[in-house]
Amino acid sequence: MSAPVQPRIEVRLRELAQLFNGMDPSPFYERDLDAAAEEFIVSWAQELPRESPLELVIHLATLPPPDRAQGTEEAVRHYFANRADLKRRELRHLLRLGRASLFIGFGFLAVCYALSLVARQVLPVAWSEFGDIGLQIVGWVAMWRPLEIFLYDWWPIRNDRLLLERLARMPVRLVTPAA
């Protein structure tokens, strides 16, 4: 019985420099990936099963300098780890915004409910129902954004972070032409 095959993302490049952003002045280890290369790797990783570890295989047409070849895996992992950290912060910020919005929304809903009780007492019968329902609708509309954050908005950010964390752990293998 054979061992299960590890899902593999394969990239074909002329030279290793194509993998990284040429405009980035950072040292090699800290360089950003090229936007097209990142999009390719991330889109392929999204297609592969979530529970399995990934492997990145980079096929090169030319031999890279030895120091760059040795540092490629670390550079790719470092890049995706930084991106995962950014997503982690983005999620924390969104949830903080959600908590503040929820607090404000509940306060506004309570004020609208109190005003609707006053409207029932003060306004004539024909207008009191209109005021009561209108204020309750306005109060619940104010709850829209916090509910949207806590029910829907955080899932895609969390999923992106988990994917980027997987990419930060994947082994990177260079396949070069035979010398």
MIGU-398182 format. One record per atom (N, C-alpha, C): z, x, y; atom name. Coordinates in steps of 0.05 Angstrom, whole numbers, padded with zeros to 5 digits. Layout:
BEGIN
       zz       xx       yy   tivo
        Z        X        Y     CA
...
This chain:
BEGIN
       zz       xx       yy   tivo
    00000    00017   -00024      N
    00000    00000    00000     CA
    00000    00018    00025      C
   -00017    00012    00044      N
   -00020    00029    00067     CA
   -00001    00020    00089      C
    00006    00039    00107      N
    00024    00033    00129     CA
    00008    00017    00150      C
    00023   -00001    00165      N
    00009   -00017    00185     CA
   -00003    00001    00207      C
   -00026   -00006    00217      N
   -00039    00009    00237     CA
   -00027    00003    00265      C
   -00021    00023    00279      N
   -00010    00020    00306     CA
   -00032    00012    00325      C
   -00028   -00010    00341      N
   -00049   -00017    00360     CA
   -00055    00006    00379      C
   -00081    00009    00384      N
   -00090    00033    00399     CA
   -00107    00024    00422      C
   -00102    00036    00445      N
   -00119    00032    00468     CA
   -00135    00058    00471      C
   -00162    00055    00471      N
   -00179    00079    00472     CA
   -00194    00079    00498      C
   -00193    00103    00511      N
   -00207    00107    00537     CA
   -00225    00131    00533      C
   -00250    00128    00543      N
   -00269    00150    00541     CA
   -00275    00159    00570      C
   -00271    00186    00575      N
   -00274    00197    00601     CA
   -00290    00223    00599      C
   -00304    00230    00621      N
   -00317    00256    00622     CA
   -00297    00279    00623      C
   -00277    00274    00641      N
   -00256    00295    00645     CA
   -00229    00281    00650      C
   -00208    00295    00646      N
   -00181    00284    00648     CA
   -00175    00275    00677      C
   -00187    00288    00697      N
   -00182    00281    00725     CA
   -00190    00252    00731      C
   -00208    00240    00716      N
   -00216    00213    00720     CA
   -00194    00193    00714      C
   -00174    00201    00699      N
   -00152    00183    00692     CA
   -00133    00180    00716      C
   -00133    00199    00734      N
   -00113    00199    00756     CA
   -00127    00194    00782      C
   -00112    00184    00802      N
   -00122    00179    00828     CA
   -00127    00206    00842      C
   -00152    00211    00849      N
   -00159    00237    00861     CA
   -00149    00240    00889      C
   -00142    00218    00903      N
   -00133    00219    00930     CA
   -00102    00223    00932      C
   -00089    00221    00909      N
   -00060    00224    00909     CA
   -00052    00254    00910      C
   -00038    00262    00932      N
   -00031    00290    00935     CA
   -00007    00299    00918      C
    00005    00281    00903      N
    00029    00287    00888     CA
    00023    00308    00866      C
    00043    00321    00857      N
    00039    00339    00834     CA
    00029    00323    00810      C
    00016    00336    00791      N
    00003    00323    00769     CA
    00021    00303    00754      C
    00046    00312    00749      N
    00065    00295    00734     CA
    00071    00269    00748      C
    00070    00269    00775      N
    00077    00245    00790     CA
    00054    00230    00801      C
    00030    00237    00794      N
    00006    00224    00804     CA
    00003    00196    00794      C
   -00009    00179    00812      N
   -00015    00152    00804     CA
   -00040    00153    00786      C
   -00042    00133    00768      N
   -00066    00130    00752     CA
   -00088    00119    00770      C
   -00113    00125    00764      N
   -00135    00112    00777     CA
   -00133    00082    00773      C
   -00139    00067    00794      N
   -00136    00037    00793     CA
   -00152    00025    00770      C
   -00177    00035    00766      N
   -00194    00024    00745     CA
   -00182    00031    00717      C
   -00172    00056    00715      N
   -00160    00064    00689     CA
   -00135    00048    00683      C
   -00119    00044    00703      N
   -00094    00028    00699     CA
   -00102   -00001    00691      C
   -00121   -00013    00705      N
   -00129   -00040    00699     CA
   -00139   -00042    00670      C
   -00155   -00022    00662      N
   -00166   -00022    00635     CA
   -00143   -00020    00614      C
   -00125   -00002    00618      N
   -00103    00002    00599     CA
   -00085   -00023    00598      C
   -00078   -00034    00621      N
   -00060   -00057    00622     CA
   -00074   -00081    00610      C
   -00099   -00085    00616      N
   -00113   -00109    00605     CA
   -00116   -00107    00574      C
   -00120   -00083    00564      N
   -00121   -00080    00535     CA
   -00094   -00084    00522      C
   -00073   -00074    00535      N
   -00046   -00077    00525     CA
   -00038   -00107    00524      C
   -00047   -00122    00543      N
   -00041   -00151    00543     CA
   -00054   -00165    00520      C
   -00076   -00155    00510      N
   -00090   -00168    00488     CA
   -00077   -00161    00461      C
   -00062   -00140    00460      N
   -00050   -00131    00434     CA
   -00024   -00145    00428      C
   -00015   -00147    00403      N
    00010   -00160    00396     CA
    00034   -00149    00412      C
    00051   -00166    00422      N
    00074   -00158    00438     CA
    00095   -00142    00423      C
    00098   -00148    00398      N
    00120   -00136    00383     CA
    00114   -00108    00372      C
    00089   -00100    00373      N
    00082   -00074    00362     CA
    00080   -00052    00383      C
    00088   -00028    00375      N
    00086   -00005    00394     CA
    00056    00001    00399      C
    00051    00013    00422      N
    00023    00020    00429     CA
    00018    00050    00428      C
   -00007    00057    00427      N
   -00015    00085    00429     CA
   -00040    00086    00448      C
   -00040    00106    00465      N
   -00063    00110    00483     CA
   -00078    00135    00473      C
   -00104    00131    00467      N
   -00120    00153    00458     CA
   -00142    00157    00479      C
   -00142    00182    00490      N
   -00161    00188    00511     CA
   -00182    00207    00500      C
   -00207    00198    00498      N
   -00229    00215    00489     CA
   -00241    00229    00513      C
   -00242    00255    00513      N
   -00253    00271    00535     CA
   -00278    00285    00527      C
   -00298    00286    00545      N
   -00323    00300    00540     CA
   -00320    00330    00545      C
   -00301    00337    00563      N
   -00296    00366    00569     CA
   -00267    00373    00564      C
   -00263    00398    00557      N
   -00236    00407    00552     CA
   -00220    00408    00579      C
   -00196    00397    00579      N
   -00179    00399    00603     CA
   -00164    00425    00604      C
   -00154    00433    00627      N
   -00137    00457    00628     CA
   -00112    00452    00610      C
   -00103    00472    00596      N
   -00081    00469    00577     CA
   -00056    00457    00589      C
   -00049    00465    00614      N
   -00024    00454    00626     CA
   -00027    00424    00632      C
   -00051    00416    00640      N
   -00055    00387    00645     CA
   -00056    00371    00619      C
   -00067    00383    00599      N
   -00068    00369    00573     CA
   -00040    00364    00562      C
   -00023    00384    00565      N
    00005    00381    00555     CA
    00021    00361    00572      C
    00015    00359    00598      N
    00031    00342    00615     CA
    00020    00313    00617      C
   -00002    00307    00603      N
   -00014    00281    00606     CA
    00004    00258    00597      C
    00015    00261    00573      N
    00032    00240    00562     CA
    00056    00235    00581      C
    00068    00256    00590      N
    00091    00253    00609     CA
    00082    00239    00635      C
    00059    00247    00645      N
    00049    00235    00670     CA
    00043    00206    00667      C
    00031    00198    00645      N
    00024    00170    00640     CA
    00050    00154    00636      C
    00068    00164    00621      N
    00093    00150    00616     CA
    00109    00147    00642      C
    00110    00169    00658      N
    00124    00168    00684     CA
    00112    00147    00702      C
    00086    00145    00703      N
    00072    00126    00720     CA
    00080    00097    00712      C
    00078    00091    00686      N
    00085    00064    00677     CA
    00115    00058    00680      C
    00132    00078    00676      N
    00160    00074    00680     CA
    00166    00067    00710      C
    00153    00081    00728      N
    00156    00074    00757     CA
    00146    00046    00763      C
    00124    00039    00751      N
    00114    00011    00755     CA
    00133   -00010    00744      C
    00145   -00004    00721      N
    00164   -00023    00709     CA
    00189   -00025    00727      C
    00197   -00003    00739      N
    00220   -00003    00757     CA
    00214   -00020    00782      C
    00189   -00018    00792      N
    00181   -00035    00815     CA
    00182   -00065    00808      C
    00173   -00071    00784      N
    00173   -00099    00774     CA
    00202   -00109    00771      C
    00220   -00091    00762      N
    00248   -00098    00759     CA
    00260   -00105    00786      C
    00254   -00088    00806      N
    00263   -00094    00833     CA
    00251   -00119    00845      C
    00226   -00124    00839      N
    00212   -00148    00849     CA
    00226   -00173    00837      C
    00233   -00172    00812      N
    00246   -00194    00799     CA
    00274   -00199    00810      C
    00289   -00177    00815      N
    00315   -00179    00827     CA
    00313   -00192    00855      C
    00294   -00183    00870      N
    00290   -00194    00897     CA
    00283   -00224    00896      C
    00265   -00232    00877      N
    00257   -00260    00874     CA
    00281   -00277    00867      C
    00298   -00267    00848      N
    00321   -00283    00840     CA
    00342   -00285    00862      C
    00345   -00264    00878      N
    00362   -00265    00901     CA
    00352   -00286    00921      C
    00326   -00286    00926      N
    00314   -00306    00943     CA
    00318   -00334    00932      C
    00315   -00337    00906      N
    00320   -00362    00893     CA
    00348   -00372    00896      C
    00368   -00354    00894      N
    00396   -00363    00897     CA
    00401   -00371    00926      C
    00390   -00356    00945      N
    00394   -00364    00974     CA
    00380   -00391    00979      C
    00355   -00394    00968      N
    00341   -00419    00972     CA
    00355   -00443    00959      C
    00367   -00438    00936      N
    00382   -00459    00922     CA
    00406   -00467    00939      C
    00421   -00448    00949      N
    00444   -00454    00966     CA
    00436   -00470    00991      C
    00415   -00461    01004      N
    00406   -00475    01028     CA
    00395   -00503    01020      C
    00380   -00505    00999      N
    00369   -00530    00990     CA
    00391   -00550    00983      C
    00411   -00541    00968      N
    00433   -00560    00961     CA
    00448   -00569    00987      C
    00452   -00551    01005      N
    00465   -00559    01030     CA
    00448   -00579    01045      C
    00422   -00574    01047      N
    00405   -00593    01061     CA
    00404   -00620    01046      C
    00403   -00619    01019      N
    00403   -00644    01004     CA
    00429   -00660    01008      C
    00451   -00646    01010      N
    00477   -00660    01015     CA
    00476   -00673    01043      C
    00466   -00658    01063      N
    00464   -00670    01090     CA
    00446   -00694    01090      C
    00423   -00692    01076      N
    00405   -00715    01075     CA
    00418   -00739    01061      C
    00433   -00734    01040      N
    00447   -00756    01026     CA
    00468   -00769    01044      C
    00483   -00752    01059      N
    00503   -00763    01077     CA
    00490   -00779    01099      C
    00467   -00769    01110      N
    00453   -00784    01131     CA
    00442   -00810    01120      C
    00433   -00810    01094      N
    00423   -00835    01083     CA
    00445   -00856    01080      C
    00470   -00847    01074      N
    00493   -00865    01073     CA
    00498   -00877    01101      C
    00496   -00860    01121      N
    00500   -00869    01149     CA
    00478   -00888    01157      C
    00453   -00882    01149      N
    00430   -00899    01155     CA
    00434   -00927    01143      C
    00445   -00929    01119      N
    00450   -00955    01107     CA
    00470   -00972    01124      C
    00489   -00958    01136      N
    00510   -00972    01151     CA
    00500   -00979    01180      C
    00485   -00962    01192      N
    00478   -00965    01220     CA
    00452   -00981    01224      C
    00432   -00976    01208      N
    00406   -00988    01213     CA
    00405   -01017    01202      C
    00387   -01033    01213      N
    00383   -01060    01202     CA
    00374   -01058    01173      C
    00378   -01079    01158      N
    00372   -01079    01129     CA
    00343   -01070    01123      C
    00323   -01079    01138      N
    00295   -01072    01133     CA
    00291   -01042    01137      C
    00304   -01030    01156      N
    00301   -01002    01162     CA
    00320   -00984    01146      C
    00342   -00994    01137      N
    00361   -00977    01123     CA
    00350   -00967    01097      C
    00336   -00984    01083      N
    00324   -00976    01057     CA
    00303   -00954    01062      C
    00287   -00958    01083      N
    00266   -00939    01091     CA
    00279   -00912    01098      C
    00300   -00912    01114      N
    00314   -00888    01122     CA
    00327   -00875    01098      C
    00340   -00891    01081      N
    00354   -00881    01057     CA
    00334   -00866    01038      C
    00313   -00879    01031      N
    00293   -00868    01013     CA
    00280   -00843    01025      C
    00272   -00845    01051      N
    00259   -00823    01064     CA
    00277   -00798    01065      C
    00302   -00802    01072      N
    00320   -00779    01073     CA
    00325   -00766    01045      C
    00326   -00783    01025      N
    00330   -00772    00998     CA
    00305   -00757    00989      C
    00281   -00767    00995      N
    00257   -00753    00988     CA
    00256   -00726    01003      C
    00262   -00726    01029      N
    00261   -00701    01044     CA
    00281   -00681    01032      C
    00305   -00690    01024      N
    00325   -00673    01013     CA
    00315   -00661    00986      C
    00302   -00676    00969      N
    00292   -00666    00944     CA
    00268   -00648    00947      C
    00252   -00653    00968      N
    00230   -00635    00974     CA
    00240   -00607    00982      C
    00263   -00607    00995      N
    00275   -00581    01003     CA
    00283   -00565    00978      C
    00287   -00578    00956      N
    00295   -00565    00931     CA
    00271   -00554    00915      C
    00247   -00560    00925      N
    00222   -00552    00911     CA
    00221   -00522    00906      C
    00224   -00506    00927      N
    00221   -00477    00924     CA
    00241   -00464    00906      C
    00267   -00470    00909      N
    00286   -00458    00890     CA
    00281   -00466    00861      C
    00273   -00491    00857      N
    00267   -00499    00829     CA
    00242   -00485    00819      C
    00222   -00482    00836      N
    00198   -00467    00829     CA
    00204   -00439    00821      C
    00221   -00426    00836      N
    00229   -00398    00830     CA
    00242   -00396    00803      C
    00262   -00414    00798      N
    00278   -00412    00774     CA
    00264   -00423    00749      C
    00245   -00441    00753      N
    00231   -00452    00730     CA
    00205   -00437    00723      C
    00191   -00426    00743      N
    00165   -00416    00738     CA
    00159   -00388    00748      C
    00167   -00381    00772      N
    00158   -00357    00785     CA
    00168   -00331    00772      C
    00191   -00331    00759      N
    00202   -00306    00749     CA
    00190   -00298    00722      C
    00178   -00316    00707      N
    00167   -00310    00681     CA
    00144   -00289    00682      C
    00124   -00292    00699      N
    00103   -00272    00699     CA
    00113   -00244    00707      C
    00132   -00243    00726      N
    00142   -00217    00734     CA
    00157   -00204    00711      C
    00173   -00219    00697      N
    00188   -00209    00674     CA
    00168   -00199    00652      C
    00148   -00215    00647      N
    00128   -00207    00626     CA
    00113   -00182    00634      C
    00106   -00179    00660      N
    00093   -00155    00669     CA
    00112   -00131    00666      C
    00138   -00135    00672      N
    00157   -00113    00670     CA
    00160   -00104    00640      C
    00161   -00123    00622      N
    00164   -00117    00594     CA
    00139   -00102    00584      C
    00115   -00110    00593      N
    00091   -00096    00585     CA
    00090   -00068    00596      C
    00098   -00064    00621      N
    00098   -00038    00633     CA
    00119   -00020    00619      C
    00141   -00031    00610      N
    00161   -00016    00595     CA
    00150   -00007    00568      C
    00134   -00024    00555      N
    00121   -00016    00530     CA
    00102    00007    00535      C
    00086    00004    00557      N
    00067    00025    00563     CA
    00081    00052    00570      C
    00105    00050    00582      N
    00120    00074    00589     CA
    00130    00089    00564      C
    00131    00075    00541      N
    00141    00087    00517     CA
    00119    00096    00498      C
    00094    00088    00504      N
    00072    00094    00485     CA
    00065    00123    00484      C
    00059    00133    00460      N
    00049    00160    00458     CA
    00020    00162    00469      C
    00014    00184    00480      N
   -00013    00189    00491     CA
   -00025    00213    00476      C
   -00049    00209    00466      N
   -00062    00230    00450     CA
   -00089    00236    00463      C
   -00095    00262    00467      N
   -00121    00270    00477     CA
   -00139    00278    00454      C
   -00163    00269    00454      N
   -00183    00277    00435     CA
   -00205    00292    00450      C
   -00207    00317    00445      N
   -00226    00334    00460     CA
   -00249    00343    00441      C
   -00271    00352    00453      N
   -00293    00362    00436     CA
   -00285    00387    00421      C
   -00296    00391    00398      N
   -00289    00415    00383     CA
   -00299    00440    00398      C
   -00283    00460    00399      N
   -00290    00485    00414     CA
   -00310    00501    00398      C
